[in-house]
Amino acid sequence: MVKLREQLPGGALNTYLEITGTLDAVRFVPYSSPTLLLFQFARVERYFDDKSMQRYFQAAGEPKTIRWYWAGHELNDVQALIDRSAWLKDNAGFPSLGPILRQKFVQ
């Protein structure tokens, strides 16, 4: 953050953070109840620290589920895809992609 601040014109980063902060999802997720939520977080996250991810999860209403993966921000993890597919099948009536994903990626 220090290097970014040094590269930007005076106050530009603070202005950006002030404007985008009003759109931060953590301000709205407390109103999610009774919507079911699945949080999938990366253990090798480059944009958010564990404290921020936990804060976001804790701020959410119930019911909610959390899953962690040894992956980067993009969650390019087969298990994350399988878990998401199962959750969508069980909670939103989507068809399961689990068998397809397992056949293609899990040996």
N, C-alpha and C positions, 0 to 999 in steps of 0.2 A: 504494500500500500504506500510506503514511503517513496519508493521509486516512481510509482504512478503519479503521486502528488507532485513530485519534482518535475515531471515531464509536462504537466498540464499548466495552463495559464492560471494565475492566482485565483483561488476560490472555485475553479471549474468543477473539481471533484465534489466539493461540498454542495454546490448547486445541483449537480446531477443526483447525488444521494438524497438531497432534500426532496426533489421532485419525484424520483422513483420510489422513495420510501413510502409515499402515500399509497402506492400500488402493491406494497409488500404483502404477500399472501398470509403472513402470520397475523395480519390485522383482521382478516376475514375468516380464517379457518375456525375460530372459536364458535362461529355461527353455523357450523356444518351439521349439527344434530338435527334430525335423526339419520342423516345420510351416512351410509357405511363408507369408511375410508380405508384404503390400503396405502401405507407409506413404505416405500422401498428406498433404502439408503445405501450408498457406497461407502465401504470402509477406506477406500483409497480416493477420497474426494478431494479435488483440488480447489474447489470454489467455496466450500462450507466446512466449518469444523464440526466435530461431534456435538459440541455444546449447542450450536445453532440448529442442527438437525433435531436434537432432543427437545429443544425449546419449541420448535415448530410442531413436533408430534404432541408434546404436552399441551400446547395451546388448542389443539383440535378437540372438537366435541366428541362424544361417544355415539355410536360404536366405532372403534378404530383398531387397526392391526398394524404392527411394524415388523419389517423384515430387513436384515442387514446382509450385504453381499461383499465378498472380496473382489471388488471390481472398481473401476473408475467412475467418474461422474455420469458417463453415458449408460451405465448399467448393462454393458455388453457381456452379460453373464447368462448362460442357458438356464440356470436354476431360477434366475429372476424372471425370465420369460415364462417358464413353466409355472412358477408361483402366481404370476400375474394372470395367466390364462385360467388357472384353476380358480382364482378369486373371482374373476369376471364370470366364469361359468356358474359358480356357486351363488354369487350375489347379484348378478345382472342378467342371467339367462343367456350369456354368450355361448356359442359352441366351444368345446374344449380344443385347444391346440396342443395340449400336453402330449398325446400319442405321436403326433407329427414331429414335435420338437425332440422328443426322446429318441424316436427312430432316426432322425437326421443328425442329432448332435451327441447324444449320450450312448456310449458303447457298453 
